[in-house]
């Protein structure tokens, strides 16, 4: 496309060249406008006066069909097609055959390229491939012109340019501003065409072999504790990697003159476009898998061996359709400011990593990949779940003020970091932090926490491509003990299943995984897996106190069975002269109402208890905590639930068994004060909550407000949270 001519002139030259090359009577280019309509911007064969005058609604006619399906449409008898839309000003009456392909940019249809013939004609696969290649180049040409501010594209929606406010789900709090970095590889226009077709074919074949070897190694090494379903998923992934039709299409594209990268990129554009319109969950999963394979292949072609992070991301906001925990860990030293994910269903692993890295994370941001590009300015509000793309200057100023206020609060928290959380009337509330990664433990000194009240051992499994060996687990736990020093660490045994699936594993197909085969239930059934972990914990302790608690205990027999296995491993290590703990403390998570009402029967058999507020809350109210329609309907600060918690605390104290509150709620200053008023003296929370909670506790006098708190609990009120907030604000700035 010769430089120096106007865009309209160059597009006119393109349609003329295509018409002659295809021996077509008509070649036309339609571009999408800001309102979603398609405008005829260039044509050879239709009436010239129709240019910039003919517009079709987004789903109108055959052009709308190409856009809607995001796939080529090859039609022999266009006038009799049910989607045909006749426009007399174009003069297209005599044309029978039609071939249209979408012009795709980051999975968005930004236009349609079409050819037509008077006689009936079957356009062959080579015609379709060639037209798709031209459409891909057109997408980059038009995008480049749009970035340069071309007046000819003033009304065309080539690339997103308007401010956008999107709402997702807040998964890790915090505020951030910066430029967007897209997680998926971007192929530069300069890489589109092959200089040596034979060389490009060899590069593609080599990359395909590397990709397949990687998938094969996952199959060989991956021993899933979740049984056959995980392997079935990997088998499906492997089947797609070995799909001869996928490889053949890529090689055919290279044979037509594209580079290896451009061939893969074209396939990825098609997969993304189909994903945008797909509603069937199975199809969406397979398209996700194909897009993952496309991205891995592009990284292999770039020589990155699958690595995702690049060194120039300081101050950037990472945006991705979905992101695994292993991928996210590669970004740990990249200087990111925030993360935004489109697919909420895959965020559970990423949440814990994001919190450990101290990064705001918003998930479930619908269609963000369709409205953002590399380099766009963005604001991520992890407190509310709002994401602002290309924000107005006034909004930027507001958020700058909020960031300044936030930094001032952080300075206040740092000033009291080394002080105990002691109330004005001398009550010591022990503040612990939750952890699960080595980077979490590295933050222990800076957090101001007195220890680790919850160490999620399953995360080593979630971020690994393969099942960690006993020695790998032992070395990992040993580093945790070493870093923690004399401070207590409460290890929770594997809490897998439900929404916590190992890398490469999908759902086991249960109708309600949260109520299914997970946590301790899974561990007791997979005794080899469970025993290997318990053995690793015992050896790692090596002369230190080992505190272990079991998740999701439902019956007393479950607790006793798990404790017996732990004591067997302790005795085994001691008997064989191996490393073993100086003392063993065994506890349990209170996460089910059944165990909450029966744990006192374990008096003398249990050393400590920890209330997992997330699970106990959802099981108490029989509500899916991830259901957006219900997530705000049953607050933790509910009279019945608070009385339930107080009863648990009282019965634990009567048994002389220490009990703590553990979960996100403990990191909320208001809720932390309420838990303290209920009688709890140990709280374990996300590291970001330690400073705010410590400040609130040091400002309050529990005995001074105790009677008023009891009065609120006893009265009938429809808004207890508001009443409690008003009470506490009288005495302390929460």
C-alpha positions in Angstrom: 0.0 0.0 0.0 1.9 3.0 -1.3 2.7 5.8 1.1 2.0 9.4 0.2 -1.6 8.7 -0.9 -4.6 9.4 1.2 -6.1 6.4 3.1 -9.2 6.5 0.8 -6.9 6.4 -2.2 -4.9 3.5 -0.9 -8.1 1.6 0.0 -9.4 2.2 -3.5 -6.1 0.8 -4.9 -6.5 -2.3 -2.6 -10.0 -3.2 -3.8 -9.0 -2.6 -7.4 -6.0 -5.0 -7.0 -8.0 -7.6 -5.1 -10.8 -7.6 -7.8 -8.3 -8.1 -10.6 -6.4 -10.8 -8.7 -9.5 -12.7 -7.8 -11.1 -12.1 -11.2 -14.0 -10.7 -9.1 -16.6 -8.3 -10.4 -16.8 -6.6 -7.0 -14.5 -6.0 -4.1 -15.6 -3.9 -1.2 -14.4 -2.8 2.3 -16.8 -2.0 5.1 -15.6 -0.5 8.4 -17.5 -0.5 11.7 -18.6 2.9 13.0 -18.7 4.0 16.6 -22.4 3.2 16.8 -21.8 -0.4 15.5 -23.1 0.2 11.9 -20.9 -0.8 9.0 -20.0 1.9 6.4 -18.9 1.2 2.8 -15.5 2.9 2.6 -14.1 1.5 -0.7 -15.4 -0.5 -3.6 -14.5 -1.7 -7.1 -17.6 -2.8 -9.0 -20.4 -1.1 -7.0 -21.4 2.5 -7.7 -18.8 4.9 -6.4 -21.4 7.3 -5.1 -22.4 4.7 -2.6 -19.0 5.1 -0.8 -19.5 6.8 2.6 -23.3 6.8 2.0 -24.2 3.1 2.3 -24.5 1.9 5.9 -25.7 -1.4 7.3 -26.8 -2.1 10.9 -24.4 -4.3 12.9 -26.4 -7.5 12.1 -27.9 -6.4 8.8 -27.3 -8.2 5.5 -24.5 -10.6 4.6 -22.0 -8.0 5.9 -23.7 -8.2 9.3 -23.7 -12.0 9.1 -19.9 -12.1 8.6 -19.6 -9.7 11.6 -21.9 -11.7 13.8 -20.3 -15.0 13.1 -16.8 -13.5 13.0 -16.0 -16.1 10.3 -15.8 -16.2 6.5 -19.1 -16.6 4.7 -18.9 -18.2 1.2 -22.3 -18.0 -0.5 -23.1 -19.0 -4.1 -26.6 -17.5 -4.3 -26.4 -14.3 -2.3 -29.7 -12.6 -3.5 -31.7 -15.6 -2.2 -30.0 -15.9 1.1 -32.3 -15.0 4.1 -29.8 -12.5 5.4 -29.4 -10.6 2.1 -30.2 -6.9 2.3 -30.7 -5.1 -1.0 -29.4 -1.5 -1.2 -30.4 0.1 -4.6 -27.8 2.9 -4.3 -25.0 0.3 -4.6 -26.2 -1.3 -7.9 -25.4 -4.8 -6.7 -28.5 -6.3 -8.4 -26.6 -8.6 -10.8 -24.1 -10.1 -8.4 -24.7 -13.7 -7.3 -21.7 -15.1 -5.6 -20.4 -13.6 -2.3 -17.3 -14.2 -0.1 -16.8 -12.1 2.9 -14.2 -12.3 5.7 -14.0 -10.3 8.9 -11.3 -7.7 9.5 -10.2 -8.6 13.0 -8.3 -6.6 15.6 -7.7 -8.2 19.0 -10.7 -10.5 18.4 -13.0 -7.5 17.6 -14.6 -7.3 14.2 -13.6 -3.8 12.9 -14.7 -4.3 9.4 -15.5 -6.7 6.5 -13.7 -7.4 3.3 -16.0 -8.9 0.5 -15.8 -10.0 -3.1 -18.7 -10.7 -5.4 -19.2 -12.2 -8.9 -22.1 -12.0 -11.4 -21.9 -15.8 -12.2 -22.3 -18.4 -9.6 -18.8 -19.2 -8.3 -17.4 -21.5 -5.6 -14.6 -19.7 -3.9 -12.0 -22.3 -2.9 -10.1 -22.6 0.4 -7.1 -20.8 -1.2 -9.3 -17.8 -2.0 -10.6 -17.7 1.6 -7.1 -18.0 3.0 -5.8 -15.2 0.7 -8.7 -12.9 1.5 -8.1 -13.5 5.3 -4.5 -12.6 4.9 -5.3 -9.4 3.2 -7.9 -8.6 5.9 -5.3 -9.1 8.6 -3.0 -6.6 6.9 -5.8 -4.2 6.4 -6.6 -4.3 10.1 -3.1 -3.2 10.9 -3.0 -0.5 8.2 -6.3 1.0 9.3 -5.3 0.8 13.0 -2.0 2.6 12.3 -3.9 5.3 10.4 -6.3 5.6 13.3 -3.5 6.1 15.8 -2.1 8.8 13.7 -5.4 10.7 13.9 -6.6 10.3 10.3 -9.6 12.5 9.7 -10.9 9.8 7.2 -11.4 7.5 10.1 -12.9 10.0 12.5 -16.2 8.1 12.8 -14.7 4.6 12.5 -14.4 2.4 15.5 -11.0 1.0 14.5 -9.6 1.0 18.0 -11.2 1.9 21.3 -10.6 5.6 22.1 -13.5 6.7 24.3 -13.4 6.6 28.1 -14.8 3.4 29.4 -16.0 2.5 32.9 -16.2 -1.2 33.5 -17.3 -3.0 36.7 -16.0 -6.3 37.9 -15.5 -8.0 41.2 -13.0 -6.7 43.7 -10.7 -9.5 44.6 -7.7 -7.7 46.1 -8.0 -4.2 47.3 -5.9 -1.1 46.5 -5.7 1.6 43.9 -3.5 1.9 40.9 -3.0 4.1 37.8 -0.8 3.3 34.8 -0.6 2.2 31.2 -2.1 -1.1 30.1 0.1 -4.1 29.3 -1.8 -7.0 27.6 -0.7 -10.4 28.8 -1.2 -12.1 25.5 1.7 -11.8 22.9 1.3 -9.1 20.2 2.6 -9.7 16.7 4.1 -6.6 15.1 3.0 -5.8 11.5 6.6 -6.0 10.5 6.5 -9.8 11.2 3.5 -10.5 9.0 5.1 -11.8 5.8 7.6 -14.6 5.2 11.0 -13.7 3.6 11.8 -17.4 3.3 8.7 -19.6 3.2 10.7 -22.8 3.8 12.5 -21.3 6.8 9.1 -20.1 8.3 7.7 -23.6 7.8 10.6 -25.1 9.7 10.3 -22.6 12.5 6.6 -23.4 12.8 7.1 -27.1 12.8 9.8 -26.8 15.5 7.6 -24.7 17.7 4.7 -27.2 17.3 7.1 -30.0 18.3 8.2 -28.0 21.4 4.6 -27.3 22.3 3.6 -30.9 22.0 6.6 -32.0 24.0 5.5 -29.6 26.8 2.0 -31.0 26.8 3.3 -34.5 26.8 5.6 -33.8 29.8 2.5 -32.4 31.7 0.7 -35.7 30.9 3.7 -37.8 32.2 4.6 -35.8 35.2 1.2 -34.6 36.4 -0.2 -37.0 39.0 -3.4 -35.3 40.1 -4.9 -35.9 43.5 -8.3 -35.1 42.0 -8.6 -38.4 40.2 -9.4 -39.0 36.6 -11.1 -35.7 35.7 -7.9 -33.7 35.8 -6.3 -36.1 33.4 -9.3 -36.0 31.1 -8.8 -32.2 30.9 -5.1 -32.7 30.0 -6.1 -35.3 27.5 -8.4 -32.8 25.8 -5.7 -30.1 25.8 -3.2 -32.7 24.3 -5.8 -33.7 21.7 -6.1 -30.0 20.6 -2.3 -29.6 20.5 -2.0 -32.7 18.2 -5.1 -31.8 16.1 -3.8 -32.2 12.5 -6.3 -29.7 11.1 -5.1 -27.0 13.4 -1.5 -27.6 12.4 -2.4 -27.9 8.7 -4.2 -24.6 8.7 -1.2 -22.9 10.3 1.2 -24.5 7.7 -1.1 -23.6 4.9 -1.1 -20.0 6.0 2.7 -20.0 6.0 2.7 -21.6 2.5 0.6 -18.7 1.3 3.3 -16.2 2.3 2.6 -15.4 6.0 5.3 -15.6 8.7 4.9 -18.3 11.3 3.9 -15.6 13.9 1.3 -14.1 11.5 -0.2 -17.6 10.8 -0.7 -18.3 14.5 -1.9 -14.7 15.1 -4.6 -15.1 12.4 -5.8 -18.3 14.0 -5.8 -16.6 17.4 -7.9 -13.7 16.0 -10.5 -16.2 14.7 -10.6 -18.1 18.0 -11.1 -14.8 20.0 -13.8 -13.6 17.7 -15.7 -16.9 18.0 -15.2 -16.8 21.8 -16.8 -13.3 21.9 -20.1 -14.7 20.5 -20.0 -18.2 22.0 -22.6 -19.0 24.6 -22.1 -22.8 25.0 -19.8 -23.4 28.0 -18.1 -26.4 26.5 -17.4 -24.5 23.3 -16.0 -21.6 25.3 -13.7 -23.9 27.3 -12.3 -25.4 24.1 -11.9 -22.0 22.5 -10.1 -20.9 25.7 -7.8 -23.9 25.3 -7.1 -23.1 21.7 -6.3 -19.5 22.5 -3.9 -20.8 25.2 -2.2 -23.0 22.7 -2.0 -20.0 20.2 -0.3 -17.9 22.9 2.1 -20.6 24.0 3.1 -21.2 20.4 3.7 -17.5 19.8 6.0 -17.3 22.9 7.9 -20.4 21.6 8.3 -18.7 18.2 9.7 -15.6 20.0 12.2 -17.8 21.8 10.7 -17.2 25.3 10.0 -20.9 25.9 6.6 -20.1 27.3 7.7 -17.3 29.6 5.2 -14.5 29.9 7.0 -11.7 31.7 9.1 -9.0 30.1 11.5 -6.6 31.8 9.8 -3.3 30.8 6.6 -3.5 32.9 7.4 -1.1 35.7 4.3 0.9 36.6 2.1 -1.1 34.1 -1.4 -2.5 34.7 -1.6 -6.1 33.5 -4.8 -7.0 31.6 -5.6 -10.6 30.6 -8.5 -12.7 29.6 -7.4 -15.2 32.2 -4.2 -15.9 34.2 -2.9 -18.9 36.0 -1.0 -18.6 39.3 2.2 -19.8 37.7 1.9 -17.1 35.0 1.3 -14.4 37.6 4.3 -15.5 39.7 6.5 -14.8 36.7 5.5 -11.2 37.0 6.5 -10.9 40.6 9.5 -8.7 40.0 8.2 -6.9 36.9 7.0 -3.8 38.8 3.3 -4.2 38.0 0.8 -1.9 39.7 -2.5 -3.9 39.3 -4.2 -6.8 37.5 -7.5 -6.9 35.6 -9.0 -10.2 34.4 -11.9 -10.8 32.1 -12.7 -14.4 33.1 -13.8 -14.5 36.8 -14.1 -18.3 36.8 -10.3 -18.7 36.7 -9.3 -16.1 39.2 -9.3 -18.0 42.5 -5.6 -19.0 42.2 -4.6 -15.5 41.0 -6.2 -13.8 44.0 -3.8 -15.2 46.6 -0.8 -14.4 44.5 -2.0 -10.9 43.8 -2.6 -10.3 47.5 0.9 -11.7 48.3 2.4 -9.3 45.8 0.3 -6.4 47.2 -1.4 -5.8 43.9 -5.0 -4.6 43.4 -7.0 -7.2 41.4 -10.4 -6.9 39.7 -11.9 -10.0 38.1 -14.9 -10.8 36.0 -14.6 -7.6 34.0 -16.8 -8.5 31.1 -15.4 -7.9 27.6 -12.4 -5.8 28.7 -10.3 -7.4 26.1 -12.6 -5.9 23.5 -12.2 -2.3 24.7 -8.5 -2.0 25.7 -5.2 -2.0 23.9 -1.6 -1.9 24.9 -0.6 1.5 26.2 -4.1 2.7 27.1 -4.2 4.7 30.4 -6.2 2.9 33.1 -7.3 3.3 36.7 -8.0 0.1 38.8 -10.0 0.6 41.9 -9.6 -2.7 43.8 -11.7 -1.4 46.6 -14.9 -1.1 44.6 -14.2 -3.3 41.5 -14.3 -0.3 39.1 -11.9 -0.1 36.1 -11.6 3.1 34.1 -10.0 2.8 30.7 -8.8 6.1 29.0 -10.2 8.1 31.9 -11.0 11.8 31.7 -8.5 14.3 33.3 -11.0 15.2 36.0 -11.3 11.6 37.1 -7.6 11.2 37.0 -7.3 14.1 39.4 -9.8 12.6 41.8 -7.9 9.3 41.9 -4.6 11.0 42.4 -6.0 12.6 45.5 -7.2 9.2 46.7 -3.7 7.7 46.1 -2.1 10.5 48.1 -4.5 9.8 51.0 -3.8 6.1 50.8 0.0 6.7 51.0 -0.5 8.9 54.0 -2.5 6.1 55.7 0.3 3.6 54.9 2.8 5.9 56.6 0.6 5.8 59.7 0.5 2.0 59.7 4.3 1.8 59.3 4.8 4.0 62.3 3.0 1.5 64.6 4.3 -1.7 62.8 6.4 -2.8 65.8 3.8 -2.1 68.4 1.4 -4.7 69.8 -2.3 -4.4 69.1 -3.4 -3.5 72.6 -6.7 -1.6 73.3 -6.9 1.5 75.5 -8.1 -0.7 78.4 -5.2 -3.1 78.1 -6.6 -6.0 76.1 -4.1 -7.6 73.8 -5.5 -8.8 70.5 -3.0 -11.0 68.7 -2.8 -10.1 65.0 -1.6 -12.8 62.7 -1.3 -12.8 58.9 -2.4 -15.3 56.3 0.2 -16.7 53.9 0.7 -19.4 51.3 3.7 -18.4 49.3 7.4 -17.7 50.1 6.8 -14.0 49.1 4.1 -13.9 51.8 6.5 -15.1 54.5 9.1 -12.6 53.3 6.5 -9.8 54.2 6.2 -11.1 57.8 8.7 -8.6 59.3 7.2 -5.6 57.4 3.6 -6.5 58.1 3.7 -6.0 61.9 2.0 -9.3 62.4 2.9 -11.5 65.4 3.0 -14.7 63.3 1.3 -16.6 60.6 -2.2 -17.7 61.7 -3.0 -19.5 58.4 -0.4 -21.0 56.1 -2.2 -22.4 53.0 -0.1 -25.4 52.1 -2.1 -26.1 48.9 -0.7 -23.2 47.1 2.5 -24.9 46.4 0.4 -27.5 44.5 -1.7 -24.9 42.7 1.3 -23.0 41.2 3.2 -26.1 40.1 2.9 -27.8 36.8 3.5 -31.2 38.5 2.7 -32.7 41.9 5.4 -31.5 44.5 7.4 -34.4 45.8 7.8 -35.0 49.6 11.3 -33.5 49.5 10.1 -30.4 47.6 7.4 -29.9 50.2 9.8 -30.5 53.1 12.3 -27.9 51.7 9.5 -25.4 51.2 8.1 -25.8 54.7 11.6 -25.6 56.1 12.1 -22.2 54.5 8.9 -21.0 56.1 10.1 -22.1 59.5 13.5 -20.5 59.0 12.0 -17.1 57.9 9.4 -17.1 60.7 12.0 -17.7 63.3 10.4 -17.9 66.8 7.1 -16.6 65.6 4.2 -19.1 65.4 3.1 -20.6 62.1 -0.2 -22.6 61.8 -0.1 -24.9 58.8 -3.4 -25.8 57.3 -3.2 -29.1 55.4 -4.2 -29.4 51.8 -7.5 -27.6 51.0 -7.9 -28.7 47.4 -11.1 -29.2 45.4 -14.1 -26.9 45.0 -12.7 -23.7 43.5 -9.0 -24.7 44.2 -7.9 -26.9 41.4 -4.4 -27.9 40.5 -2.7 -26.6 37.4 -4.2 -28.4 34.4 -7.3 -29.6 36.4 -10.8 -28.4 35.8 -13.9 -29.1 37.8 -14.6 -32.7 38.8 -18.1 -32.2 37.4 -19.9 -32.0 40.7 -23.1 -30.0 40.7 -22.0 -28.1 43.8 -18.2 -28.4 44.3 -18.3 -26.3 47.5 -20.4 -29.0 49.1 -18.5 -31.9 47.5 -15.3 -33.8 47.5 -12.8 -31.3 48.8 -10.4 -30.4 51.6 -10.1 -33.0 54.4 -12.7 -35.2 52.7 -10.4 -35.5 49.7 -7.2 -35.9 51.8 -8.7 -38.8 53.8 -9.6 -40.5 50.6 -6.2 -39.8 49.0 -4.1 -41.2 51.9 -0.9 -41.4 50.0 -1.1 -37.7 49.0 -2.1 -36.7 52.6 0.6 -38.9 54.3 3.3 -37.5 52.1 2.4 -33.9 53.2 2.2 -34.8 56.9 5.6 -36.5 56.6 7.1 -33.4 54.9 5.7 -31.2 57.7 7.1 -33.3 60.5 10.6 -33.5 59.0 10.6 -29.7 58.2 9.8 -28.8 61.8 13.1 -30.3 62.9 13.2 -29.3 66.6 10.6 -26.6 66.4 6.9 -26.6 67.4 4.7 -27.9 64.6 1.1 -26.6 64.6 -1.1 -28.3 62.1 -4.9 -27.7 61.5 -7.3 -29.6 59.3 -9.7 -27.7 56.9 -13.4 -28.3 56.6 -13.8 -30.8 59.4 -17.4 -31.9 59.5 -17.5 -34.8 62.0 -15.4 -35.7 65.0 -14.4 -39.0 63.3 -12.8 -37.0 60.4 -10.7 -35.0 62.9 -9.6 -38.0 64.8 -8.7 -39.9 61.6 -6.6 -37.0 60.4 -4.9 -36.5 63.8 -4.1 -40.2 64.0 -2.3 -40.1 60.6 -0.3 -37.0 61.7 0.7 -38.7 65.0 1.8 -41.8 63.1 4.1 -39.7 61.0 5.4 -37.9 64.1 6.1 -41.3 65.8 7.6 -42.7 62.6 10.1 -39.8 62.3 11.1 -40.1 65.9 11.4 -43.8 65.9 13.6 -43.8 62.7 15.9 -41.0 64.1 14.8 -38.6 61.4 14.1 -34.9 61.9 10.9 -34.4 63.9 9.2 -31.5 65.8 10.0 -30.7 69.4 6.3 -30.4 70.1 3.1 -31.2 68.1 0.0 -29.1 68.3 -3.1 -30.3 66.4 -6.1 -28.1 65.6 -9.0 -27.7 63.2 -10.8 -25.1 61.1 -14.4 -24.5 62.1 -16.0 -24.1 58.7 -19.1 -26.2 59.0 -22.1 -25.7 61.3 -21.9 -29.4 62.2 -18.4 -29.1 63.6 -19.2 -25.8 65.2 -21.8 -27.5 67.3 -19.8 -30.5 68.3 -16.1 -29.5 68.6 -16.4 -29.3 72.4 -16.6 -33.1 72.5 -12.9 -33.1 71.5 -11.9 -31.5 74.8 -8.5 -33.0 75.6 -7.9 -34.1 72.0 -7.6 -30.8 70.3 -5.1 -27.9 71.0 -6.5 -25.0 69.1 -9.4 -23.9 66.8 -9.6 -21.4 63.9 -12.9 -20.2 62.5 -12.8 -19.9 58.7 -15.3 -17.1 58.3 -15.6 -17.4 54.5 -16.8 -21.0 54.5 -18.6 -21.0 57.8 -20.6 -17.9 56.7 -21.7 -19.5 53.4 -22.6 -22.8 55.0 -24.5 -21.1 57.8 -26.7 -19.1 55.4 -26.7 -21.8 52.7 -25.5 -19.2 50.2 -22.8 -19.4 47.4 -20.4 -16.6 48.4 -19.4 -16.2 44.7 -22.9 -15.6 43.5 -23.1 -11.9 42.7 -26.9 -11.8 43.2 -26.5 -13.0 46.8 -23.1 -11.9 47.9 -24.4 -8.8 49.7 -27.7 -10.2 51.0 -26.3 -12.0 54.0 -23.6 -9.9 55.7 -21.3 -11.3 58.3 -22.5 -8.5 60.7 -25.8 -10.3 61.0 -27.3 -10.7 64.5 -27.9 -14.4 64.2 -24.4 -15.1 62.8 -22.7 -12.9 65.4 -24.5 -14.7 68.3 -23.4 -18.0 66.7 -19.8 -16.8 66.7 -20.0 -15.7 70.3 -21.4 -19.1 71.3 -18.5 -20.8 69.6 -16.0 -18.5 71.4 -17.7 -19.2 74.8 -17.7 -23.0 74.4 -14.0 -23.0 73.2 -13.0 -20.9 76.3 -15.0 -23.3 78.5 -12.9 -26.2 77.1 -9.7 -24.1 77.5 -9.0 -24.4 73.8 -7.7 -21.2 72.1 -9.9 -20.1 69.2 -9.2 -17.5 66.5 -11.0 -15.8 63.7 -9.4 -16.4 60.3 -10.4 -14.9 56.9 -10.9 -11.7 54.9 -13.4 -10.4 57.5 -10.7 -10.2 60.2 -8.8 -7.7 58.0 -11.7 -5.3 58.1 -11.2 -2.8 61.0 -14.9 -2.6 61.8 -15.4 -6.4 61.8 -12.2 -6.9 63.7 -13.4 -4.7 66.5 -16.8 -6.6 66.5 -14.9 -9.9 66.8 -12.9 -8.5 69.7 -16.1 -7.4 71.4 -17.4 -11.0 71.0 -14.5 -12.3 73.0 -11.9 -13.3 70.3 -8.3 -12.5 71.1 -6.5 -13.8 68.0 -7.3 -12.6 64.5 -5.6 -13.9 61.3 -6.0 -11.8 58.2 -4.6 -10.8 54.8 -1.3 -8.9 55.2 -2.9 -5.7 54.0 -5.3 -5.7 56.9 -2.8 -5.8 59.7 -2.0 -2.1 59.7 -5.6 -0.8 59.6 -6.8 -3.3 62.2 -3.9 -2.6 64.5 -4.6 1.2 64.3 -8.3 0.7 65.1 -7.6 -1.7 68.0 -5.1 0.6 69.6 -7.7 3.4 69.6 -10.6 1.6 71.2 -11.6 1.0 74.8 -13.6 -2.3 74.7 -14.9 -2.0 78.3 -16.2 1.4 77.5 -18.4 0.3 74.6 -19.2 -3.2 75.7 -22.7 -2.5 77.2 -23.8 -0.5 74.2 -22.5 -3.3 71.9 -24.6 -5.8 73.9 -27.7 -3.5 73.6 -27.3 -3.5 69.8 -27.0 -7.3 69.7 -30.2 -7.7 71.8 -32.4 -5.3 69.9 -34.3 -6.0 66.7 -32.7 -4.0 63.9 -32.8 -4.2 60.2 -29.4 -2.6 59.7 -27.0 -3.9 62.4 -23.9 -3.0 60.4 -25.0 0.7 60.3 -25.7 0.7 64.1 -22.4 -0.9 64.9 -20.5 1.5 62.6 -22.2 4.5 64.3 -21.3 3.1 67.7 -17.7 2.5 67.0 -17.2 5.8 65.2 -18.2 7.5 68.5 -15.1 6.1 70.1 -12.6 5.3 67.4 -11.9 6.3 63.8 -12.4 3.0 62.0 
